[in-house]
Amino acid sequence: MKAGHSIFYEASAELSPEGAGDHACGACGQVTEQCVLYSALDAHIRHLKVTAPRTAVAHIHEDLANAALWMMERNMGAHIPALADLRWRGVSAGVS
């Protein structure tokens, strides 16, 4: 069981300046308004580009989840696509 709400809990906050901004983090999972949001924030402060597909996250409260995704997009510059629209290195996610 995870002790903190972030996937980065107790992980080093450092990322080499040479690589900052060149790395990406995909945020998906349960409880958009908590764990996904906190993990996205931790990724953002580590200078990772965050992508959180709207259709790859689950919420407890829909209005709070929508607010969390909006905060990720507005405050962290996160990309919030539908999973079917997601492309990694030019390859479609293949969701039908």
Residue frames as a rotation matrix with the C-alpha (Angstrom) as fourth column:
MET 1
0.578 0.816 0.000 0.00
0.816 -0.578 0.000 0.00
0.000 0.000 -1.000 0.00
LYS 2
-0.194 -0.606 0.771 1.26
0.599 -0.696 -0.396 3.46
0.777 0.385 0.498 -0.94
ALA 3
-0.291 0.010 -0.957 1.83
0.929 -0.235 -0.285 5.75
-0.228 -0.972 0.060 2.07
GLY 4
-0.602 0.027 -0.798 1.47
-0.002 -0.999 -0.033 9.05
-0.799 -0.018 0.601 0.20
HIS 5
0.479 0.878 0.010 -0.91
0.081 -0.033 -0.996 10.28
-0.874 0.478 -0.087 -2.48
SER 6
0.563 -0.343 -0.752 1.87
-0.802 -0.449 -0.395 10.90
-0.202 0.825 -0.528 -5.02
ILE 7
0.950 -0.293 -0.106 3.77
0.226 0.884 -0.410 8.28
0.214 0.366 0.906 -7.00
PHE 8
0.181 -0.930 0.319 6.85
0.041 -0.317 -0.948 10.35
0.983 0.185 -0.019 -6.13
TYR 9
0.872 0.209 0.443 6.37
-0.406 -0.197 0.892 10.01
0.274 -0.958 -0.087 -2.35
GLU 10
0.671 -0.696 0.257 9.81
-0.144 0.217 0.965 9.78
-0.727 -0.685 0.046 -0.71
ALA 11
0.532 -0.516 0.671 11.53
0.846 0.352 -0.401 9.96
-0.029 0.781 0.624 -4.13
SER 12
-0.446 -0.777 -0.445 14.35
0.672 -0.619 0.407 12.37
-0.592 -0.117 0.798 -4.85
ALA 13
0.601 0.701 -0.384 13.11
0.327 -0.655 -0.682 15.73
-0.729 0.284 -0.623 -6.15
GLU 14
-0.084 -0.749 -0.658 16.20
-0.434 -0.567 0.700 16.24
-0.897 0.344 -0.277 -8.29
LEU 15
0.725 0.138 0.675 16.32
0.552 0.471 -0.688 15.94
-0.413 0.871 0.265 -12.06
SER 16
-0.301 -0.953 -0.025 19.45
0.756 -0.254 0.603 16.91
-0.582 0.163 0.797 -13.94
PRO 17
0.090 0.320 -0.943 19.22
-0.172 -0.928 -0.331 20.40
-0.981 0.192 -0.029 -15.49
GLU 18
-0.805 -0.452 -0.385 20.51
-0.452 0.047 0.891 18.97
-0.384 0.891 -0.242 -18.78
GLY 19
-0.883 0.468 0.043 17.45
0.426 0.758 0.493 16.73
0.198 0.454 -0.869 -19.04
ALA 20
-0.514 0.727 -0.456 14.87
0.286 -0.356 -0.890 19.08
-0.809 -0.588 -0.026 -17.58
GLY 21
0.015 0.656 -0.755 11.96
-0.642 -0.572 -0.510 19.58
-0.766 0.492 0.413 -19.94
ASP 22
-0.479 -0.263 -0.838 13.03
-0.851 0.375 0.368 16.69
0.218 0.889 -0.403 -22.18
HIS 23
-0.978 0.106 -0.182 11.23
0.151 0.956 -0.252 14.02
0.148 -0.274 -0.950 -20.17
ALA 24
-0.319 0.939 0.125 7.53
-0.659 -0.315 0.683 13.30
0.681 0.136 0.719 -19.99
CYS 25
-0.968 0.131 0.216 5.27
-0.098 0.593 -0.799 11.73
-0.233 -0.794 -0.561 -17.41
GLY 26
-0.453 0.871 -0.190 1.92
-0.173 0.123 0.977 10.10
0.875 0.476 0.095 -18.13
ALA 27
-0.889 0.226 0.399 -0.52
-0.415 -0.028 -0.909 10.46
-0.195 -0.974 0.119 -15.24
CYS 28
-0.147 0.884 -0.445 -3.37
-0.553 0.299 0.777 7.98
0.820 0.360 0.445 -15.14
GLY 29
-0.834 -0.125 -0.538 -5.12
0.293 0.725 -0.623 6.01
0.468 -0.677 -0.568 -12.46
GLN 30
0.088 0.923 -0.376 -7.65
0.830 0.141 0.539 6.34
0.550 -0.359 -0.754 -9.71
VAL 31
0.476 0.320 -0.819 -8.80
0.788 -0.568 0.237 9.37
-0.389 -0.758 -0.523 -7.76
THR 32
0.157 -0.325 0.932 -8.09
0.784 -0.533 -0.318 12.18
0.600 0.781 0.171 -10.21
GLU 33
0.634 0.233 0.738 -8.76
-0.084 -0.927 0.365 14.83
0.769 -0.294 -0.568 -7.57
GLN 34
0.849 -0.419 0.321 -6.14
-0.358 -0.010 0.934 13.40
-0.388 -0.908 -0.158 -5.20
CYS 35
0.338 -0.789 0.512 -3.48
0.310 0.607 0.731 10.91
-0.889 -0.088 0.450 -6.29
VAL 36
0.293 -0.214 0.932 -3.39
0.956 0.042 -0.290 11.87
0.023 0.976 0.217 -9.98
LEU 37
0.869 0.071 0.490 -3.34
0.112 -0.992 -0.056 15.61
0.483 0.104 -0.870 -9.16
TYR 38
0.795 -0.587 0.154 -0.62
-0.359 -0.250 0.899 15.26
-0.490 -0.770 -0.409 -6.50
SER 39
0.244 -0.706 0.665 1.50
0.612 0.644 0.459 13.05
-0.752 0.295 0.589 -8.77
ALA 40
0.498 -0.006 0.867 1.12
0.796 -0.393 -0.460 15.53
0.343 0.920 -0.191 -11.64
LEU 41
0.948 -0.160 0.274 2.21
-0.242 -0.924 0.297 18.37
0.205 -0.348 -0.915 -9.36
ASP 42
0.529 -0.796 0.294 5.24
-0.108 0.280 0.954 16.39
-0.841 -0.537 0.062 -8.17
ALA 43
0.233 -0.416 0.879 6.13
0.908 0.416 -0.043 15.61
-0.347 0.809 0.475 -11.81
HIS 44
0.773 0.144 0.618 5.76
0.433 -0.832 -0.347 19.29
0.464 0.536 -0.705 -12.71
ILE 45
0.871 -0.470 0.143 8.16
-0.451 -0.648 0.614 20.44
-0.195 -0.599 -0.777 -9.96
ARG 46
0.187 -0.812 0.553 10.62
0.195 0.583 0.789 17.86
-0.963 -0.040 0.267 -11.30
HIS 47
-0.230 -0.236 -0.944 10.40
-0.695 -0.640 0.329 19.61
-0.682 0.731 -0.017 -14.69
LEU 48
-0.808 0.079 0.583 8.59
0.367 0.842 0.395 16.71
-0.460 0.533 -0.710 -16.37
LYS 49
-0.715 0.633 -0.295 6.04
-0.662 -0.480 0.576 17.38
0.223 0.607 0.762 -19.10
VAL 50
-0.722 0.499 0.479 2.76
-0.104 0.606 -0.788 15.96
-0.684 -0.619 -0.386 -17.79
THR 51
-0.609 0.652 -0.452 0.10
-0.553 0.060 0.831 14.24
0.569 0.756 0.324 -19.88
ALA 52
-0.815 0.448 0.367 -3.07
-0.125 0.483 -0.867 13.10
-0.566 -0.752 -0.337 -18.10
PRO 53
-0.845 0.526 -0.094 -5.57
-0.005 0.169 0.986 11.56
0.534 0.833 -0.141 -20.52
ARG 54
-0.476 0.747 0.465 -9.08
-0.874 -0.460 -0.155 12.53
0.098 -0.480 0.872 -19.38
THR 55
0.546 0.754 -0.366 -10.37
-0.739 0.639 0.214 9.06
0.395 0.153 0.906 -20.21
ALA 56
0.088 -0.582 -0.808 -7.55
0.168 0.809 -0.564 7.24
0.982 -0.086 0.170 -18.34
VAL 57
-0.922 -0.306 0.238 -8.33
-0.157 -0.267 -0.951 8.62
0.355 -0.914 0.198 -14.89
ALA 58
-0.087 0.903 -0.421 -11.11
0.609 0.383 0.695 7.79
0.789 -0.196 -0.583 -12.44
HIS 59
-0.643 -0.087 0.761 -12.67
-0.350 -0.850 -0.393 10.07
0.681 -0.519 0.517 -9.89
ILE 60
-0.720 0.505 -0.475 -14.70
0.682 0.391 -0.618 10.00
-0.126 -0.769 -0.626 -6.72
HIS 61
0.198 0.736 -0.648 -16.32
0.419 -0.661 -0.623 13.40
-0.886 -0.148 -0.439 -7.28
GLU 62
0.241 -0.063 0.969 -16.72
0.970 0.053 -0.238 14.43
-0.037 0.997 0.074 -10.94
ASP 63
0.924 0.144 0.354 -16.73
0.192 -0.976 -0.105 18.18
0.330 0.165 -0.930 -10.27
LEU 64
0.674 -0.738 0.033 -13.50
-0.346 -0.275 0.897 17.97
-0.653 -0.616 -0.441 -8.22
ALA 65
0.095 -0.625 0.775 -11.88
0.632 0.639 0.438 15.79
-0.769 0.448 0.456 -10.90
ASN 66
0.545 0.155 0.824 -12.78
0.793 -0.416 -0.446 18.31
0.273 0.896 -0.350 -13.61
ALA 67
0.967 -0.220 0.126 -11.29
-0.250 -0.910 0.331 21.08
0.042 -0.352 -0.935 -11.45
ALA 68
0.423 -0.852 0.308 -8.13
-0.025 0.329 0.944 19.00
-0.906 -0.407 0.117 -10.88
LEU 69
0.134 -0.340 0.931 -7.67
0.924 0.382 0.006 18.39
-0.358 0.859 0.365 -14.62
TRP 70
0.798 0.202 0.567 -8.25
0.429 -0.852 -0.300 22.08
0.422 0.483 -0.767 -15.31
MET 71
0.843 -0.537 0.024 -5.62
-0.367 -0.543 0.755 23.03
-0.393 -0.645 -0.655 -12.69
MET 72
0.203 -0.789 0.580 -3.15
0.449 0.601 0.661 20.57
-0.870 0.126 0.476 -14.22
GLU 73
0.278 -0.019 0.961 -3.71
0.957 -0.082 -0.278 22.09
0.084 0.996 -0.005 -17.65
ARG 74
0.836 0.167 0.523 -3.74
0.210 -0.977 -0.023 25.74
0.507 0.129 -0.852 -16.59
ASN 75
0.850 -0.448 0.278 -1.16
-0.494 -0.495 0.714 25.81
-0.183 -0.744 -0.642 -13.77
MET 76
0.207 -0.798 0.566 1.22
-0.124 0.553 0.824 23.05
-0.971 -0.240 0.015 -14.87
GLY 77
-0.123 -0.207 -0.971 0.86
-0.948 -0.265 0.177 23.19
-0.293 0.942 -0.164 -18.64
ALA 78
-0.560 -0.051 0.827 -0.30
-0.083 0.997 0.005 19.56
-0.825 -0.065 -0.562 -18.65
HIS 79
-0.719 0.349 -0.601 -1.69
-0.622 0.064 0.780 18.03
0.311 0.935 0.171 -21.81
ILE 80
-0.535 0.636 0.556 -5.21
-0.310 0.464 -0.830 16.61
-0.786 -0.616 -0.051 -21.12
PRO 81
-0.629 0.297 -0.718 -6.28
-0.733 0.081 0.675 14.64
0.259 0.951 0.167 -24.22
ALA 82
0.671 0.697 0.252 -8.77
-0.715 0.699 -0.027 11.83
-0.195 -0.162 0.967 -24.61
LEU 83
0.061 -0.692 0.719 -6.88
-0.264 0.683 0.681 8.54
-0.963 -0.231 -0.141 -24.47
ALA 84
0.515 0.217 0.829 -7.92
0.643 0.541 -0.542 7.73
-0.567 0.812 0.139 -28.05
ASP 85
0.972 -0.128 0.196 -6.24
0.039 -0.739 -0.673 10.97
0.231 0.661 -0.714 -29.22
LEU 86
0.626 -0.768 0.139 -2.97
-0.445 -0.206 0.871 10.28
-0.640 -0.607 -0.471 -27.42
ARG 87
0.877 -0.457 -0.148 0.13
0.077 0.437 -0.896 9.68
0.475 0.775 0.418 -29.47
TRP 88
0.615 -0.783 0.095 3.56
-0.214 -0.049 0.976 8.68
-0.759 -0.620 -0.198 -28.15
ARG 89
-0.446 -0.890 -0.093 6.33
-0.262 0.030 0.965 9.09
-0.856 0.455 -0.246 -30.68
GLY 90
-0.548 0.256 -0.796 3.84
-0.834 -0.231 0.500 9.10
-0.055 0.939 0.340 -33.52
VAL 91
-0.860 0.270 -0.433 2.10
0.157 0.948 0.278 5.86
0.485 0.171 -0.857 -32.50
SER 92
-0.077 0.924 0.374 -1.60
-0.611 -0.340 0.715 5.90
0.788 -0.174 0.591 -31.73
ALA 93
-0.504 -0.033 0.863 -2.73
-0.833 0.282 -0.476 4.57
-0.228 -0.959 -0.170 -28.36
GLY 94
-0.838 0.125 -0.530 -4.83
-0.227 0.804 0.549 2.07
0.495 0.581 -0.646 -30.31
VAL 95
-0.775 0.630 0.059 -7.94
0.087 0.198 -0.976 2.48
-0.627 -0.751 -0.208 -28.20
SER 96
-0.840 0.542 0.035 -11.20
-0.007 -0.075 0.997 1.76
0.543 0.837 0.067 -29.98
